């Protein structure tokens, strides 16, 4: 069975995924092709065409199309939204309650125009509408390889739901608890993100990175978000969180005038300042505490049986939260979908339909699901530039030598990664033992905030002693405390709180990247390299050789290992 998954239904992060007989064959986000971060307002035209081309298929070969949004669920849940929001958000209630057919029309237009422009015969296309949070949950559970698990999908919102808690067994996902927007951890976190001077729905990870510098005891957010023991749920104050236009500090911002009255003017510079770092700290703490209360209230009895938790939704990309979850005694195995944001619903919708049809889903062992380019294609791109180029018989060894000498190296190899993390195919690499390397990458190449940490890629054999854990960590989805003996050895990948967000690299899933780190280990005694994404600030991760060369030309990067070629300035 050949299933094409499409995303996203809310105007950002469009993507496409191809699943054939339960195996994920290809997946990519549209932003990588159009070079616009999050591809807001775009359709996944290039992503669809890539998926079909990768498998050598035509539109007519598809059995069905899956999409992570459901009109039926919208109609079922609108009454709950009505009761929650009538007095504070009457205009939004009216739209949800009486204009939901317009939402359906917009989703149909998105799907049908995308398929038509990709060569599909609309009269022969079968569409499966999958509830948004079930698509998220499916993207985690069915690809985890687990036979049973507790599941959680947490983001800003779906049709109406913001959080889904449940369990999966016997191949199906069952709901335990749903929370309706605007009570939303995602909306709460995004509102504070924007107040702190970052772009909402993009800069939440910056708030997470800032949080360890602050003191959560210095600021109270109890007026903004609180836990209700009686309801076993949380409440977001509509006067502060993602407020209506008339309450906003500025028309294009979602934080309120009241928030500015409470905390002062919004943050406007990249440096760490009070009270903003304390606000970041308490935001992260509230986020973690409420998530733990939700897990304790609704999933603990399930988790004590097997310890398996599968997590997705945009909030699942918060690696600090995931570390706290894994520290709970009743959570033994945590599997986080690498593309937990809305782009991942193309994957989740597709595997949900496949599983519902009785197909066995092949577990996700890696995320190298995007385009790849031959040496010949790379050579053609190189001919359009005037860089110094050498062909290397062993590009992994050559790159490792440069890293050992303290150089920073761009690394473009194999198929592009699925999801927001660079995992050794579209990466910038550095030496984690040389102090100042991270600052140099930030200043000359990435052009980003100096205080944000970089991630380590670690050889699997050494990961347990470095991380004090043998829990799998292939996708940079969970933070771990670095063991004390290694914090001084690899200071450039250890955050101020002693944690790191690692990728544990296996030879079987990425032999060329593994070989590079292995050579680096032989030269330096350190089985770890700095790994950050091959892009500049505000840009998507590069996709093609031409993207990589343009990024190389416009940054302070001096070496680029692209295919078997070493490009230097």
Secondary structure, DSSP 8 states (H G I E B T S, - for coil): -EEEEEE-TTSS--EEEEEETTEEEEEEETHHHH--GGGTT---HHHHHHHHHHHT--GGG-SEEEES--HHHHHHHHHHHHHHHTTT-HHHHHHHHH-HHHHHHHHHHHHHHHHHHTT--GGG--EEE--HHHHHHHHHHHHHT-SSEEEEEESS-SSSEEEEEEEEETTEEEEEEEEETTS-HHHHHHHHHHHTTS-TTTSHHHHHHHHTTS-GGG---TTTEEEETTTTEEEE-TTTSS--GGGBSSTT--SBHHHHHHH-S---SSS--TTHHHHHHHHHHHHHHHHHHHHHHHTHHHHHHH-EEEEESGGGG-HHHHHHHHTSTT--EEEE-TT-SGGGHHHHHHHHHHHHTT---------B-S----HHHHHHHHTTS--EEEE-S-HHHHHHHHHHTT--EEEE-SS-BSSSS--SSEEEEE-TTSTTHHHHHIIIII---TT---EEEEEHHHHHHHHT--S--SSS-SEEE--HHHHTTTGGG--TTSEEE-EEE-TTT-HHHHHHHHHHHHHHS--EEEEEESS-TTS----SHHHHHHHHHTSS--EEEETTEEEE-
